Amino acid sequence: MVYDAVLAETLTIHGHGGDAIEAYLARPLGPGPYPGVVVIHHMPGYDRATKEIVRTFAVYGYAAVCPNLFHRYAPGARPADAAAAARAAGGVPDEQCMGDVAGAADHLRALSNANGKVGVIGYCSGGRQTYLAACLLDVDAAVDCYGGRVVATADELTPERPVAPIDLTPQMRAPFMGLFGVDDANPSPEHVAIIEQQLQSHDKSYEIHSFDDAGHSFFSVDRPSYRVEAAKEGWKAIWSFFGRYLSTPQGA
């Protein structure tokens, strides 16, 4: 019999600049060693649906942690209120986000049953931030789930987001996978084609999967955008990709 107990809890980690921020961790309780995954939440915030994704990774044999990127703007607030506060402040600065994701990865590597490998996955705005992480941070694999504004024009850049992620593609350090919906407008199929062209031209290790009859947020089981077939195939691709680059988890 395989021991498959998991623990899920809210805790404090050290993020950008050493700041103490809230995070949600779920991990197997077996001896491991287990790979880690940093889950970057979507624009609606550090919410119940995102925590369910974190727990799903734990069930499949990964230690997973989601840093609350909005913690500084409204500590202890409801996810929707914290998200509104972050938007009112101009959004989470890319530098701050990368510091928080790096802190989450460090926390995973320090777990007693870790295997030392850490991937990152993000949804919506978190997909864009995942692309940045693949280019700027020391991670072993990255999955972008319909991240908008990876391709961005000059007028879309801000002091908080001063660089279009696509322009950092030559620096990409980690194997990359993108999961997109053909019916999405942000990113559009045209933007997905640009992403693939850049990855290919810079000889990066990548996979791109685009799903018919799916738009933005097709993984979100509690939203009208949920698409069963696209989500099922997307999860299969995630398990295959992370299993390959982070090592196959115990008991999956």
N, C-alpha and C positions, 0 to 999 in steps of 0.2 A: 504494500500500500504506500502510495506517495503522500507525504505530509504536505498539505496544501493550505495551511492556515495563513491568513494575511492580517496585517495591522494597518489601520487607517487613522490618521490623527492630524489635528492642526498643531503646528509648531512654529517656532521662530528660527529663521536662518539669517545669515549675514549677506546682504546684497551689495549694491553699488556704494562705494565709499565706506564700507563697513557698517552701513545702516542695518538695524534690526528690523526685518519685515516679516509679515505673516506668510505662511506657506502651508500647503496641504500635502502630506506625504502618505503614500500607501506602499507597503512592501511585504514580500513573502517573509515568513518567520522561520523558514528552513535554513540549513547551514549554507546553502548556495554553493559556489559564488554566483551572484546574480548581476546582470547588467542593469544600468540605470537609464531613465528617460526623464528629461525635463519637459513638462507640458506647459506650453505658453497659451494662456487663455485668450478667448476672442474679445472683441470690443465690449460686448455686454458684461464682461468682467469675470471675476473669480466666483463662479456661481455653482449651483447644484449640478448642472449638466457637466461642467468641466470636472468637478470632483468625481463624478461617476466615471469619466474617462480615466482619471488617475487610478481609480480602483480597478478598472478593467485591466490596465497594464499589470497591476500587482497580481491579479488572478492568473495572468498569462506568464508569470515568472519574472517580472521586472520590478525593481524598486523605482517608483515614479514620484516626482514632486512637482507641484505647480506653485511658483511664487506669485503672490498677490501683487501684481505690478501697480495696482491702484492704492496700495496700503497707505502711502504717504499723504494722499489727497483727502482721505476720509476714513481714518482708522476705526474699525468696528462697524462701519455703515453697511447697509444692505448693498448687494452687488450693483443694483441699478443706480443707487445714489452715488456710490463710489465711482462708477463709470462716468456719470454725469459730471462729477467734480473733476475727474481727470480730463474730460473733454473741455470743460470750462477753462482749465489751466493750459490748454493748447496741446494736450496729449502727452503721453509718456515720452520723454526725450530718448532718442536711440541710445545714447551713451549710458543713460541710467538703466535702461532695459537690459543692455548687454551686461552691465555690472551685476544686475539681479540674476540673470540667467547663469552667468559664470559662478555666482555664489551658490546657486541651486546645484549646479554640476559638481562643485567642490563638496557640497554636503553629501551628495550621493556617493562620490568616490571614497568618502571617509567612513561610510557604513561598514560595519564589521564583516558583513557577508557580501560585499561588493566585489565584482571582478575587475573593476577599474575602467571599464568602458561606459561611455555615456552618449546617448543620442538625444536629439531635441526634436520635438514635434509641435507645430502651432497651427491654430485655426483662425481664419479671417485675418484680422490685424496681426494675430500671432503667427500666421503663415509668413507675412512680410518680415516679421522679426526673426523667424526661423531662417529665412534666406540670409539675413544679416549675420546671424550666429554662425552659419555654415562658412561665411567668409571671414569672420573676425575672431571667433573663439576656438578653443581647443576642444572640439567635440568629434565623435567618431562616426556619426551619421546624422542626417537631417531630413525631416519630412515636412514639406509645406502643403497644408491643406487649404486650398483656394485663397491664398494670400493676395490681397489687392495692393496695387501701387508698388509692386516690385519694379515694374516699369513705370517711370514717372517723368513728367515734363518739368522744366525749370520752374514754372509757376506753381507747381504742386509741392515744391520743397519749402520747408519752414526752418526756423532756428532749432526746433526740436527734432526735425527730420531733415537734416541738411544735405543728404546724399541719396540718390536713387539706388536701391540695393542692386539693381541690374548692373550698375557701373562698377560694382565691386567684384563681379564674377571672376575676373582674372585671379583674385586672391582666395577664391573658394578653397577651403582645406578639406572638407568632409564630403563623402559620397552623398548625393542629393537625390531626393525623390519628390516630385510634385504630383498632387492629386487635385484634379480640376473638373468642373462641370462644363459641358459644352454650351449650356444655356446661360452661363454666368456672364455678367456684364463687367465685373470687377473682381478678378481679372477676366478680360474678354479672351476669346480664342485667339485673337490677334496678338494679345500680350503674351499668352502662353507660347505662341509660335516664336516670338522674340526671345523669350526665356530659353527655349530649347535651342534656338540658333546660337545664342551666346554660350550656353553650356557646351555645345558641340564644337564651336569654333575655338574655345579655350581648352579643349580636350579634357573636360571634367568627367568624372564618373557619375552618371545620372540615369534616372528613369523618369519619364513623364507618362502619366495615365490621365486621359480625358474621358469622362463618362457621358454617354448620351442620356437625354431626358433627365438631366441633373443640372441644377444651378448652384448658387451660393448656399453654403451651410447645409449641404446634403447629408452630412453626418448627424445633424441636430435632431434627435428623435422627438423632441418636444416642440418642434416648429413645423409649419406647413411646408417648408422647404425640404423636409426629410425625404430621401429617396432610398427605399429598401435595397434595391439591387445594387445601386452605386455604393451605398455604405458597406454592404457585404463584400463586394469586390475590393473596395478600398481597404477594409480591415485585413483581408487576405494579403493584399500587397504590403501593408505595414508589417504584418508578422513575418513575411518572407524577407523583406528588406532589413528590418532590425535584426532578425535572426541571423542573417548573413553577416552583417557588419558589427554587431554587438556580441555575437556568439549565441548559439541556440540556448534559450533558458531551460532550466531544469523543469521537467515535468510538463512542458507545454504540449 
